[in-house]
Amino acid sequence: MQDGMVWVLSKQGLALALSDAGFEAWIVHSRGTKSSRRHTSLNADTNQSYWAWTWVEFAEFDIPATVDFIYNATGQRVHLVGHSLGALTILASLSQGKLVDKTGAVALLAPVAYMRHVTSPLLLYGANFYADKFEFDAVVRSGKIAKHDYGNASTNNQMYGQSTPPVYDLSTVPVDVPLFISRGEADALTDVQDFNSLVSSLGNHQQSKLTVHSIPEYAHADFLMGSNTGEMLHPPLIAFLSNSTN
């Protein structure tokens, strides 16, 4: 995952653009990053138990807790913007019905979900390194969006009550949640076939609530650090969020 500073790395950082557009922008630091280690009892540098989590904890606990915190502080539904794995964790949370009553609109930038068509050996190596680091194996290795596989039926049964990890069913994402889904046409981690599979997996989402967007020549990191996000990304994204607010 990412430190929240990625949203303000450049003068065209999305958090700054949202603030300029009149939104109250909250920046989230994922667990395990430099800015998010103040555990109530575990020391990240000395206690390995601190690291006993997977990407599933982001979806099951961290994002819902973040939305609750912001909602309670503002009294307003929370718009969510996620990039890469962050986008997928938002979808996973929504598919579990965890955010529905407090979430406004959702923007998914360069979402990493299905990766069956990633063919570059270098990218596959990087994706698998990423998977090992965050135990993101269900997506990268099997092409399914599922909870962590503990590697044996006995432990899976103990944790889930079944021998295989439960699969996140994205068709259960509420059909009336406004969604903005964007990919870069030069993004080798978000192949167009995999991206289309993700959109199709949303089932019968209301077409009036679904915006599918693409940017020519954008690669995976350009959504965060591109030199022209102020022209190519921010205007349609901010318009989408503004329309969803009214």
matplotlib code that plots the C-alpha trace (Angstrom):
import matplotlib.pyplot as plt

x = [0.0, 1.0, 1.9, -0.7, 2.0, 1.7, -1.4, 0.7, 4.0, 3.6, 2.1, -0.7, -1.4, -5.0, -5.5, -4.5, -6.7, -9.7, -9.0, -8.9, -12.2, -13.8, -13.7, -12.5, -9.7, -8.6, -5.3, -5.1, -1.8, -2.1, -1.0, 2.6, 3.8, 6.1, 3.3, 1.0, 2.8, 1.4, -0.2, -1.7, 0.5, 2.8, 6.1, 6.6, 10.4, 10.6, 7.4, 6.7, 3.1, 2.6, 3.1, 0.7, -1.8, -2.6, -4.4, -7.6, -7.3, -7.3, -10.7, -12.2, -11.1, -9.0, -11.1, -14.4, -12.7, -11.4, -14.8, -16.4, -13.9, -14.4, -18.2, -18.4, -16.1, -18.0, -21.5, -21.3, -21.1, -17.5, -16.3, -13.5, -10.6, -8.3, -5.3, -4.1, -4.5, -6.2, -9.0, -9.5, -9.7, -12.5, -14.4, -13.9, -15.3, -18.3, -18.9, -19.2, -21.7, -19.3, -19.3, -22.7, -24.5, -21.7, -20.1, -20.9, -19.1, -16.2, -13.3, -11.0, -7.8, -5.7, -7.4, -5.4, -7.9, -7.6, -4.0, -4.4, -3.2, 0.0, 2.7, 5.9, 8.4, 9.7, 6.2, 5.2, 8.3, 7.4, 3.7, 4.7, 7.2, 4.3, 2.1, 4.6, 5.1, 1.4, 0.2, -1.8, -1.6, -5.3, -5.3, -1.8, -1.5, -4.9, -6.9, -9.5, -10.3, -10.3, -9.2, -5.8, -5.0, -3.3, -1.9, -3.7, -7.3, -7.1, -6.1, -8.5, -11.3, -10.3, -10.2, -13.1, -15.2, -14.3, -11.2, -10.6, -10.5, -13.9, -14.1, -15.1, -18.2, -18.0, -21.5, -22.7, -21.3, -24.5, -25.7, -26.5, -23.1, -21.6, -18.5, -15.7, -13.3, -10.2, -7.3, -4.3, -4.0, -0.2, -0.6, 0.9, -0.5, -4.1, -4.4, -7.6, -8.9, -8.4, -9.9, -13.0, -13.3, -13.4, -16.1, -18.1, -17.8, -19.7, -22.8, -25.9, -24.5, -26.8, -25.4, -26.2, -24.0, -21.1, -18.4, -15.7, -12.7, -9.4, -6.4, -4.1, -0.4, -1.0, 1.0, 0.3, 2.0, 0.9, -2.4, -0.3, 2.7, 1.8, 2.9, -0.5, -3.0, -4.4, -5.6, -6.2, -7.5, -8.6, -11.3, -13.4, -12.8, -13.7, -16.8, -17.9, -17.5, -19.2, -22.2, -22.4, -22.4, -25.4]
y = [0.0, 3.6, 6.5, 9.2, 11.6, 10.2, 12.4, 15.6, 14.7, 17.2, 20.7, 18.9, 16.4, 15.3, 16.2, 19.8, 19.9, 18.7, 21.2, 24.0, 22.8, 23.2, 19.6, 18.8, 16.4, 13.7, 11.8, 8.2, 6.5, 2.8, 0.5, -0.4, 2.8, 5.3, 7.6, 4.8, 2.9, 4.1, 0.8, 0.8, -2.0, -3.4, -1.9, -2.2, -2.4, -5.0, -7.1, -9.3, -9.6, -6.1, -7.4, -10.3, -8.9, -9.0, -6.7, -8.2, -6.3, -3.1, -4.0, -5.6, -3.2, -0.2, 1.4, 1.0, 2.5, 5.4, 6.1, 5.9, 8.3, 10.9, 10.5, 11.0, 14.1, 15.7, 14.3, 13.9, 10.9, 10.3, 10.2, 7.7, 7.8, 4.8, 4.0, 0.6, -1.9, 0.9, 0.9, -2.9, -2.7, -0.2, -2.5, -5.4, -3.4, -2.3, -5.9, -6.8, -4.0, -2.3, 1.3, 1.7, 3.9, 6.4, 6.5, 9.0, 8.5, 6.2, 6.9, 4.0, 5.0, 2.3, -0.4, -3.6, -6.5, -9.2, -9.6, -12.6, -10.6, -9.1, -10.7, -8.8, -10.9, -7.9, -6.8, -10.3, -10.4, -7.1, -8.1, -11.3, -9.4, -7.0, -10.1, -11.6, -8.4, -7.9, -11.5, -10.3, -13.8, -14.3, -11.6, -11.9, -15.7, -17.1, -14.4, -14.4, -11.7, -13.7, -13.5, -14.7, -18.4, -19.8, -22.6, -25.6, -26.6, -27.1, -23.5, -22.1, -24.1, -22.7, -19.1, -19.2, -22.3, -23.6, -25.2, -22.4, -18.7, -16.9, -15.0, -11.3, -11.1, -7.7, -8.1, -7.4, -3.8, -1.7, -0.8, 2.8, 3.8, 6.4, 4.9, 6.5, 3.9, 5.1, 3.3, 4.5, 3.1, 2.7, 1.0, -2.5, -3.5, -2.7, -4.5, -3.5, -7.1, -7.3, -3.8, -4.8, -8.0, -5.8, -3.5, -6.6, -8.2, -5.3, -6.9, -4.8, -1.5, 1.4, 2.9, 6.4, 5.7, 4.3, 6.4, 4.4, 6.6, 6.2, 8.4, 7.8, 7.3, 7.2, 4.5, 3.2, 5.9, 8.8, 9.0, 10.1, 11.9, 12.7, 16.2, 16.8, 15.4, 18.9, 18.7, 15.0, 13.6, 16.2, 17.9, 14.8, 13.4, 16.6, 17.0, 13.5, 14.1, 17.5, 16.0, 13.2, 15.6, 17.6]
z = [0.0, 0.1, 2.3, 2.0, 0.8, -2.7, -3.1, -2.6, -4.2, -6.9, -7.2, -9.1, -6.4, -6.3, -2.6, -3.4, -6.4, -4.4, -1.7, -4.3, -5.7, -2.3, -0.9, 2.5, 1.6, 4.1, 3.4, 4.6, 5.5, 5.1, 8.0, 7.9, 6.2, 7.9, 8.9, 10.3, 13.0, 16.3, 17.3, 20.8, 22.0, 19.3, 18.2, 14.4, 14.7, 17.4, 17.4, 14.4, 15.4, 14.2, 10.7, 10.9, 8.4, 4.7, 2.2, 3.5, 6.8, 4.7, 3.2, 6.3, 9.0, 8.0, 5.3, 7.2, 10.4, 8.3, 6.8, 10.3, 11.7, 8.9, 8.9, 12.6, 12.4, 9.5, 9.6, 5.8, 3.5, 2.5, -1.1, -1.6, -4.1, -4.3, -6.6, -7.6, -4.7, -2.7, -5.4, -5.0, -1.2, -1.5, -3.9, -1.6, 1.4, -0.7, -1.7, 2.0, 2.6, 5.0, 3.7, 2.1, 4.6, 5.0, 1.5, -1.2, -4.5, -5.2, -7.7, -8.6, -10.4, -12.1, -10.2, -9.8, -9.7, -12.3, -13.7, -16.0, -19.1, -17.6, -19.8, -19.1, -17.2, -15.3, -14.4, -13.3, -11.1, -9.6, -9.2, -7.4, -5.2, -4.4, -3.7, -1.3, 0.5, 1.1, 0.7, -2.3, -3.8, -4.5, -7.2, -8.8, -8.8, -9.2, -11.0, -8.3, -5.8, -2.6, 1.0, 2.0, 1.4, 4.5, 2.3, 3.8, 4.2, 7.9, 8.6, 6.0, 7.7, 11.1, 9.8, 7.3, 8.0, 4.5, 2.9, 0.4, 0.9, 0.4, -2.9, -2.9, -5.2, -6.8, -8.3, -4.7, -4.8, -4.4, -7.9, -6.9, -5.6, -8.0, -9.5, -11.5, -12.9, -14.8, -16.4, -18.4, -21.8, -21.3, -17.9, -18.2, -14.8, -15.8, -19.1, -21.0, -20.9, -17.2, -16.8, -18.8, -16.7, -13.6, -15.0, -16.1, -12.6, -11.2, -12.6, -13.3, -11.9, -12.8, -16.0, -14.8, -11.7, -13.6, -15.3, -17.2, -18.1, -19.8, -20.5, -23.5, -22.7, -19.0, -17.1, -13.6, -11.5, -13.7, -11.8, -8.8, -10.4, -14.0, -15.1, -16.7, -14.2, -13.8, -17.4, -18.0, -14.7, -12.3, -14.3, -15.1, -11.6, -9.8, -12.0, -11.1, -7.4, -7.6, -9.5, -6.9, -4.0, -5.3]

ax = plt.figure().add_subplot(projection="3d")
ax.plot(x, y, z, "-o")
ax.set_aspect("equal")
plt.show()
